[in-house]
Every structure is written in structure tokens, then in C-alpha cells.
Amino acid sequence: MAEAVTHYENFPVASWLCPPALRQPIAAIYGFARTADDLADEGDVSPDERLRDLADYRAELQHVAAGNPPSPRWQKVFGPLHVQLRERALPVQLLDDLLDAFIQDIVYTRDGLTYATQRQLMDYCRRSANPVGRLLLHLYGVNDARSLEQSDAICSALQLINFWQDLSVDLPRGRHYLTDEDCARFNVARPQIAAQQRSADTDRLVMHSAAVARALMMSGAPLVHTLKGRIGWELRMVVQGGLRILDKVEAQHGASLLARATVKPWDAPRMLWRAAWM
């Protein structure tokens, strides 16, 4: 399990738990998301150039989704994806939602914007994380409303867990995911968070945020009993990986504002034991 839990790091790529027949489509989706994330976040490129690259990338998605052959720039990404769009009828809107979230991240960071409400933050998660679960369920032929809702809960929880794990990394980079309404609820001034000034109030804010993520994860966790076989076990480990990171965040009692909580290799047996008893 990767130390950070994000919307792309939980793809079961190259995992022995992933059915061989689905490795190519999953790898194609992963490559698409991974490359988009790199365009949005890697290197020393200016925000405006990142936005131009993602606009081109988004246009290429629509070009390929319309049945056209991929152009040379991202041939290694859109070549395999073109095949899977045709053979697996992948929902293009879910792929586009991921790009929309990447673009929003760049704009919010560039302009110093924050999320006013939990509802706004969850709408971001709907586009940044939930498409991953829905794409995987599509490949497994699972499309009932209850399963989709539970998948959304797990994926949004994973995204929130990543935020609360990475506060000490994101805040110096100008990325703000603690909402204005939650800051006000716990009497924490936005400049205090931006400056990473820890207090009893910021501790309560972080612990509340972690509790919200845990409750969301637990509401989606019954999906592991719907999905049988390898995918069910893959999902069990994803859920337990997220919960284990939350354990670490909560054990810091708010200090994740200053130091990143990480999962270590020796946490794996505990995660596996918990997965077996879900």
C-alpha cells in the first residue's frame, strides 16, 4: 500500500489480485490519470502552462473518444486508452471529471482560493476521486445505485484522508483543503492554518476532519461484501490502508499540521488481519 492514499494510487495495477483480463484496461485508465496528474503537479512549469497542457490533454480525450486515432504527443497514453474506450465503453465523462478536478486544483492554488463549505469540498472529491471507483465498477459490470454510492463514499474518504495526512506538505505549497466553515466552527483563523501554527483549536479541527473521513469510509466499506473474489480483497486492502493512515493521523492528535503521518511496511500484517475480518 502506498504511503499516500490518492485517487490514482489505489488502482490495482500490477497486483496479483487484479484479474488478468482487466489488467490492460486498468493500466490504460491509470496511465491516463497518472499522466494528467504529472501535467498538473510535476516540474517547475507555470500554472498557466499547466492549464494549457491540460486543456490540450482534455481536447485529446474528446478527440479519441470520438473515434479518432490519437495524435503523437501522448500516443503512449491515448493509444491504449483508445482501445479500451472502444472495447470497454468506458464512460468518458468520468475521465473528463478527473481532468476538471486537476484544473481546479491548479486554479485554486494559483489564486490562493479556499473551500468555503464541506459541500464544496465534497464536490471536488466527486470529480477528483469518485471517478476512479466508478470506472473500476464499470469494468466489473457493477452499476447498481447502492454499490455506486458506497464506492463514492470510499473514494471521497480516501481523498479526504490524503488531505489530512498531507497537511504539512500541502499548506506550504498554498493548498488549502480545510474548509472555511470548519475553521470558523473551531475558532481557527485562516492565517493561523496557512502559517501552520498549531494550537488546541487546530488540533480539534484536524481531529474533527479525520473523524468525518472515517465515518465516510465506514459508510462505504460494506461494498467489500458485494464485490466477490479478487476485487473484493483488493478493495478490503484499500479500505484498510486508508483506515490505517487515519489511525496514524489521529494518533498525532492534530500534529499532522506539522508532520506527515505515514504507513510503514510493518503495518501490512495489521491491515491484512483487519481486511480478513471485515
N, C-alpha and C positions, 0 to 999 in steps of 0.2 A: 504494500500500500504506500503510495507516495506521501511525503510529509504534508504537503499542502493538498487540500481537497478542493478541486475546482471543477468547472463544468466540462473540461475535456480530459482531465487526468483520471476519470473514473470509467473511461471506455475500457472494456476488457480486451484491449489489443494485445495480441501475442500470448494471452493467457490460455493455459491448458483447459480452463473451464469454458472457453468460448468454443461453440460447435464449429468444426472446420468449415461447414457450408456458409457460415456467416462471417468468417474472418475477413474476406475481401470487402464486403460492403461496410463492415465496421471500420476497417482500416481506411477505406475511402472517406468515410464521414469524419473520422479522426483527423486524417490529413488535411481536410478542408478546414476544420475548426482550429487545428494547431497552427496552420499557416496564417489564418486570419488573426489569431492571437499574436503571432510574431509580428505581423504588419502593424498591429495596434500598439505593441509594447516593447519590442526589441530594438536595440541600437540607439543611435543618437539623432534620429530623424525628427524633424519639427512636427508639431501636432498637425499643421496644415498639410504637410506632405503625407502624413499618415492617413489623414482624411481623404486625400486624393487617391492614394493607393487603395484604400478600402472601397471607395466609390468605383474604381476600376474593377476591383475584385467582385463587387456586387453586380456590376454590369455583366461581368463574365459568367457569373452564376445564372443570370437570366438568359444570356446568350446560349449557354449549354443546355439549360432546362428547356429551351425552345426547340431542341433537337439539333442544334448546330455543333459542328466539331470544335473542340477547344482551340483557342489561339495559343501561340508559342510561349507566352510569358509564364503561365502557370500550368503548362502542359502536364507536369507530373502530378498536379493536384486534380485538375479538371478532366484529365483523361480517364482515370479510374472512376471519378465521380460521375462522368457522363455515362459510363457503362451501367453503374448502379442506379442512376436516375431512370434509365430505360428498363432495366431488368427488374428492379425492386419497387418502382413507382414511389420513390422517396418523396415525401411532402416538401416541396420547395420552400413553402412559407416558413417551415421550421428552420431551415438553413438560413433563410434571409433574416429571421428573428435574431439569430446569433450575431450576424453582422451588424444589425441595428444596435444591439447592446454594446458591441465593441466601439461603434461610432459614438454612442452616448458616453461611454467611459472617457474617451479622448476629449470630447467637448466639455464634460463636467470638470475634468482635471485641468484643462487649459484655462477655463473661465472661472475656476475656483467655486463651482457650484456645489450645493449640498442637497440632500434629500429632505424635503420638508416633513414628510409623513412616512409611516410604515407602509402605507398603501403604495406610495410612490416607489419605495424600495422594493416591495414585492413585485411591482410591475416590471422593474428592471430584472429581477430574478426570473420572471416569466419568460423573458427573452434571452437572458444570458445563460440560464441553467436548464430550465424545463424542457427546451427542445431536445436536449441530449437524451433524456429518459424517453420522451415520446418517439424519437427516431428509433431507439432500440426496441421499444414495444412494437413499433410498426414492423420491424424485421422479424419479430417473433409472432406476428399475427395477433397481437393482443390489442383490442381497441375499445373495450367496454368502459363506460364512464367512470366507474369506481376505480378501476386499475389506473386510468389516466390521472385521476385526482390524486391517488396515492403516489404515483410516480412524480407528479408535480411537487408534492409535499417533500419527498425525499430530495429531489434535485434542488429545490429552493433552500431546504435546510443545509445541504452541502455548501451552497453558495454563501449562506449566512455564516456557517462555521468557518469557511475560508476567510471571511471578513474579520471575524473576531479573533481568529488565530493570527492574522497578519496586520493587526492594528499598528504594531511598532514598525512595520515595513511600509504600509500604505500612507500613514499620516505624514511622514517626512517627504513623501512624493506628492503631497497635495490631494490625496484620495480620501474622501470622507463618506463613510457608509453609516455611521451612527446618525440617526435622523434628528432633525431639529426638535420635533415633538418629544422624543425620548430625552434629549439633552435638557429640555425645559422641565420635563417631568422630574428629573433627578437633580435639578438646580445646577446644571453644569453649563458654563458659558462656552460657546463655540471656540473662542481663542484659547481657552484652557485645554480643550481637546487637541487643537492644532499644535499647541506647544508641548503636548504630552506631559502635562502637569498632573500627576496622579494625586488623588485625594480620596476621602471616604465616599464622596459623591460619585466620582468617576468609577470607583470600584463597584458601587451599586448599579451604575449604568451598564458596565460591562457584564456583570453577573446577570442582570435582567435580560440583556441581549442574548447571552448564552442560553438562558432558560427558555426563551422564545424559540430559539433554534432547536433545542432538544425536544420541546413539545411538538414542533412541526415534524421533526424526524420520526418521532414515535407515532404520530398520526398516519404516516405513510408506510411505516415498517411492515404492517400486515401484508403488503404486496408480496413479500418473500414467500408467503404460503400459497399465493395464486400462481406464481411462476415456478414451475417444477424443473427438476434436473439441474443442468449446469448453470443456466441463467439465474435460477433461484439461489444457488450457492454463491455465484458472483455477486448478486445483489446483497446477500447476507453480509459478505465481507466489506462491501462498500458502505453499508449502513453502520456496521460495527467500527469501521475505520473512522467515519465521521464522529460517532459517539465517543470513540477513544480520544480523538482530538479535543472534543468538548470536555472530557474528563480532565485533560491537561489544562485547558483554559480555565476551568472552574477551580482547579487546584491552585492556580496562581492568584485567585481571589481578586482579580482585576489588574494584575501586573502585566497582562498581555498588552496593555497600553505601552509598555516599555520593553518587553522581551517576548519573542515568538515562542509559542508552545509547539513542540514537535513530537511526533510519534517515532519511536525507536524500534529497531528490529526485534528487541526482546518483548515488545508489546504484542507481537503477532500471535503467540500462543493464547493470550487472553482474548484477543479478538476472535480467534478461531473457536475457542471454547464457548464464547458468548454466541457466536453465529450458530453453533450446533444446537444451542438451547433456545433459540428464538421461537 
